[in-house]
Amino acid sequence: MTGQPIGIIGAGAWGTALASVMAQNHAEVLLWALEPEVVEAVNAGQGNPLYLPNLALPPQIRATGNLADMAACSALLLVTPAQHLRGTLERLPETDSPLLLCAKGIEAGTQMLVSEIVAELRPNNPLAVLSGPTFAHEVAAGKPTAITLACESETLGKLLMRLVATPAFRPYWSDDVVGAEIGGAVKNVLAIGCGVVDGAGLGLNARAALIARGFAEMQRYGLARGAQAETLAGLSGLGDLVLTCSSENSRNFSLGRGLGQGKAAAELMADRRTVAEGAFTAPVLLESAQSLGVEMPIVAAVCALLDGSANVGQVVEALLSRPLKAER
């Protein structure tokens, strides 16, 4: 995979941070951006002030607004939000390059994971999932980060690990693609719940309880979809859950905090340029869980707050009045 640029599709904060990491290993990094102003800023040496301000990007990063340019890349990191990935893939020219999936979520309408969308539209491309506890600004700043790189082939996994690893960015291989994706999708919804706890002033005991019981929900759902328990307890599951449920740097946590303060979801999301993916994943996740017979009361509570069918007091009362039971 030398002699060709490596491509990043999606120039939000995470895509830009990944481009900065990839520039440590590759002579040319091609970053596709939807917004013309992002393309212009990156190519003018101004970084990406729209999504990741105050970050100087390495000179080998070049931006483009033309998806056709990505066909020349040796590998593609797909960072497009889950709800827009299908449309992006449909416009992307055919290529035999490996696709490294960096978005987290479940597609509305189909209940498909990101890897399932790619497998349907690009069945001939090798694919892998990159998921774990990663705040974009810390990755871009070169702070130590560990992440799961999941693909069925260990040979491909080792190749891709060498492709993305740097001294501060350490991937661990797993053959559990589904598990890596489930962790990344479910934790976004649970982070909204933890934000609600913070915004409503319910205390740290309640937050810890929500993380633990939320992890139990993640496990039940993940196992029902074929994930491995070890993956869910690893970086892309429990690790990512702890990070996003504990910091205002998480978009999902911040959204939940606003809900906990009594604000409406529509109001909180109206002015957001960046995506709180958990808000879109929550109703799809609940629908999928119900179809599998999996109980996810915290996810249901988050859905009720997002659609306005219940307020914070009502969902807290509902959760606390559930029957006493063994811890599972």
C-alpha positions in Angstrom: 0.0 0.0 0.0 2.8 2.4 -0.9 3.0 5.0 -3.6 -0.7 5.9 -3.4 -2.4 8.3 -1.0 -4.4 7.0 1.8 -8.0 8.4 1.8 -10.3 9.7 4.5 -13.9 10.2 3.6 -15.5 12.7 6.0 -13.7 15.8 7.2 -15.5 16.4 10.5 -13.4 16.4 13.7 -12.8 12.7 13.8 -12.0 12.5 10.1 -9.6 15.4 10.4 -7.9 13.9 13.4 -7.5 10.6 11.6 -6.0 12.4 8.6 -3.4 14.0 11.0 -2.5 10.5 12.4 -2.3 9.0 8.9 0.1 11.8 7.8 2.7 10.4 10.2 2.9 7.2 8.1 2.0 8.3 4.6 3.5 10.7 2.1 0.1 11.8 1.0 -3.3 11.8 2.7 -6.4 12.7 0.7 -9.3 14.1 2.8 -12.7 14.3 1.3 -15.0 17.0 2.6 -18.6 17.8 1.9 -18.2 21.5 2.6 -16.3 23.6 0.0 -15.0 25.9 2.8 -13.3 23.0 4.5 -11.6 22.0 1.3 -10.4 25.5 0.7 -9.2 26.0 4.3 -7.2 22.7 4.4 -5.6 23.3 1.0 -4.7 26.9 2.1 -2.8 25.6 5.1 -5.4 26.9 7.5 -6.4 23.5 9.0 -10.0 22.8 9.6 -11.4 25.7 11.7 -15.0 24.6 11.1 -14.7 21.2 12.9 -11.3 21.0 14.6 -10.0 24.6 15.2 -6.5 25.4 16.5 -5.0 22.4 14.9 -2.2 22.8 12.3 -2.4 20.0 9.8 0.6 18.3 8.3 1.4 19.6 4.7 1.0 16.2 3.1 -2.8 16.3 3.8 -4.7 17.5 0.7 -8.5 18.0 0.6 -11.0 17.4 -2.2 -14.7 17.8 -2.7 -14.8 15.2 -5.5 -15.5 11.7 -4.4 -14.1 10.4 -7.7 -10.6 11.4 -6.5 -10.8 8.8 -3.8 -10.6 5.9 -6.2 -6.8 6.4 -6.5 -6.3 5.7 -2.8 -4.6 2.6 -1.4 -7.1 2.3 1.4 -10.1 4.3 2.5 -11.2 5.3 6.0 -14.9 5.9 6.0 -15.9 8.5 8.6 -19.2 9.5 7.1 -22.0 9.4 9.8 -23.9 6.1 9.8 -27.2 7.6 8.5 -25.4 9.1 5.5 -23.0 6.3 4.7 -25.2 4.5 2.2 -25.6 7.6 0.0 -21.9 8.3 0.1 -21.1 4.8 -0.9 -23.5 4.9 -3.8 -21.6 8.0 -5.2 -18.2 6.6 -4.5 -16.5 5.1 -7.6 -15.7 1.4 -7.6 -12.4 0.5 -6.1 -10.8 -2.7 -4.7 -9.1 -0.8 -1.8 -9.7 -2.0 1.8 -12.4 0.0 3.5 -11.8 0.9 7.2 -15.1 1.8 8.8 -14.8 4.6 11.4 -18.5 5.6 11.9 -20.6 4.4 14.8 -24.4 3.7 14.5 -27.2 1.6 13.2 -29.0 2.6 10.0 -32.6 3.8 10.4 -35.1 1.8 8.5 -32.9 -1.3 7.9 -31.4 -1.8 11.4 -28.1 -2.6 9.6 -24.7 -2.1 11.1 -22.2 0.0 9.2 -20.3 -3.2 8.1 -23.6 -4.7 6.8 -24.2 -1.6 4.7 -20.8 -1.8 3.2 -21.0 -5.6 2.6 -24.3 -5.1 0.7 -23.0 -2.2 -1.5 -19.3 -3.2 -1.8 -19.2 -7.0 -1.4 -15.8 -7.3 -3.1 -13.9 -4.8 -0.9 -12.0 -6.0 2.2 -13.5 -4.3 5.2 -12.5 -3.6 8.8 -13.9 -1.6 11.7 -11.9 1.0 13.7 -13.7 1.7 17.0 -12.8 2.6 20.6 -12.4 5.4 23.2 -11.2 8.3 21.0 -11.9 12.0 21.5 -10.8 13.6 18.2 -9.0 16.6 19.8 -6.8 14.3 21.9 -6.0 12.0 19.0 -5.1 15.0 16.9 -2.9 16.3 19.7 -0.9 13.1 19.7 -2.1 11.9 23.1 -1.9 8.2 23.8 -4.8 6.3 22.4 -5.7 2.6 22.1 -8.4 1.4 19.7 -9.9 -1.8 18.3 -9.3 -2.8 14.7 -11.7 -5.5 13.9 -11.8 -7.7 10.7 -12.3 -11.4 10.1 -8.9 -11.9 8.5 -6.0 -11.8 10.8 -3.7 -11.3 7.8 -5.6 -8.2 6.8 -5.8 -7.0 10.4 -2.1 -7.1 10.8 -1.7 -5.2 7.5 -4.1 -2.5 8.5 -2.7 -2.2 12.0 0.7 -1.3 10.4 -1.1 1.1 8.1 -2.7 3.1 10.9 -0.4 2.6 14.0 1.8 5.4 15.3 3.8 5.5 18.6 0.7 7.2 20.3 -2.1 5.5 18.3 -2.2 1.8 19.1 -4.7 -0.6 17.4 -5.5 -4.0 18.8 -6.8 -6.6 16.4 -10.0 -8.5 16.9 -11.9 -10.9 14.5 -15.3 -9.7 16.0 -16.6 -7.1 13.6 -20.1 -7.2 15.0 -18.9 -6.7 18.6 -16.8 -3.7 17.7 -19.7 -2.1 16.0 -22.3 -2.9 18.7 -20.1 -1.3 21.4 -19.6 1.9 19.4 -23.3 2.2 18.5 -24.8 1.4 21.9 -22.4 3.5 24.0 -23.6 6.7 22.1 -27.1 6.1 23.4 -26.0 5.4 26.9 -23.8 8.5 26.9 -27.0 10.5 26.4 -28.4 8.9 29.4 -25.4 9.7 31.5 -25.6 13.3 30.3 -29.2 13.4 31.5 -28.1 12.2 34.9 -25.5 15.0 35.1 -27.9 17.7 33.8 -30.6 16.7 36.2 -28.2 16.7 39.1 -28.8 13.1 40.1 -25.3 12.6 41.3 -22.2 10.4 40.6 -23.8 7.3 42.2 -26.5 7.4 39.7 -24.1 7.9 36.8 -22.0 4.9 37.9 -25.1 2.8 38.2 -26.3 3.8 34.7 -22.9 3.0 33.2 -22.9 -0.5 34.8 -26.5 -1.3 34.0 -26.1 0.2 30.6 -23.2 -2.1 30.0 -25.5 -5.0 30.9 -27.9 -3.8 28.2 -25.0 -3.6 25.7 -24.0 -7.1 26.5 -27.5 -8.5 26.2 -28.1 -6.8 22.8 -24.6 -7.6 21.5 -24.7 -11.2 22.3 -28.2 -11.5 20.7 -26.6 -10.1 17.5 -23.7 -12.5 17.6 -21.0 -10.3 19.3 -18.3 -11.8 21.5 -18.5 -11.0 25.2 -14.7 -10.3 25.3 -15.1 -7.6 22.6 -17.9 -5.9 24.5 -15.7 -5.8 27.6 -12.8 -4.4 25.6 -11.8 -1.0 24.1 -14.6 -0.7 21.6 -17.3 -1.6 24.2 -16.6 -0.9 27.8 -13.7 1.4 27.1 -15.6 3.6 24.8 -18.6 3.5 27.1 -16.6 4.8 30.1 -15.0 7.6 28.0 -18.2 9.0 26.5 -20.3 8.7 29.7 -17.8 10.7 31.7 -17.0 13.9 29.8 -18.6 16.9 28.3 -16.3 16.5 25.4 -18.7 13.8 24.2 -21.4 15.3 21.9 -23.9 12.6 23.1 -23.2 13.4 26.8 -23.7 17.1 26.1 -27.0 16.5 24.4 -28.1 14.4 27.3 -27.0 17.1 29.8 -29.3 19.5 28.0 -32.2 17.1 28.1 -31.5 16.6 31.9 -31.8 20.4 32.3 -35.3 20.3 30.7 -34.5 21.4 27.2 -36.2 19.8 24.2 -34.1 17.6 21.9 -35.1 19.6 18.8 -33.9 22.8 20.4 -30.6 21.2 21.4 -29.9 19.7 18.0 -31.0 22.6 15.9 -27.8 24.6 16.2 -25.4 21.6 16.1 -23.0 21.4 13.2 -21.6 18.1 14.6 -23.7 15.0 14.9 -24.8 13.4 18.2 -25.1 10.0 16.5 -26.8 8.5 19.6 -29.9 10.6 19.0 -30.4 8.8 15.6 -29.3 5.4 16.8 -31.5 5.3 19.9 -34.9 4.6 18.3 -33.4 2.2 15.8 -31.6 0.4 18.5 -34.7 0.1 20.6 -36.7 -1.2 17.6 -34.0 -3.8 16.9 -33.8 -4.9 20.5 -37.5 -5.4 20.7 -37.5 -7.5 17.6 -34.8 -9.7 19.2 -36.7 -9.9 22.5 -33.9 -8.0 24.3 -34.8 -5.8 27.2 -33.1 -2.3 27.2 -34.9 -0.1 29.7 -32.2 2.7 29.7 -32.3 2.9 25.9 -36.1 3.1 26.1 -35.8 5.9 28.6 -33.5 7.8 26.4 -35.9 7.4 23.4 -38.8 8.7 25.5 -36.7 11.9 26.4 -35.7 12.4 22.8 -39.2 12.1 21.3 -40.7 14.1 24.1 -43.1 11.4 25.3 -41.8 11.6 28.9 -39.8 14.1 31.0 -36.8 13.4 33.2 -38.8 12.9 36.4 -41.1 10.4 34.7 -38.2 8.3 33.2 -36.3 8.3 36.5 -39.4 7.2 38.4 -40.0 4.4 35.8 -36.5 3.1 36.1 -36.4 3.2 39.9 -39.8 1.4 40.1 -38.8 -1.6 38.0 -39.1 -4.9 39.9 -36.3 -5.9 42.2 -34.2 -8.7 40.5 -30.9 -10.4 40.4 -28.0 -8.5 38.9 -27.6 -9.8 35.3 
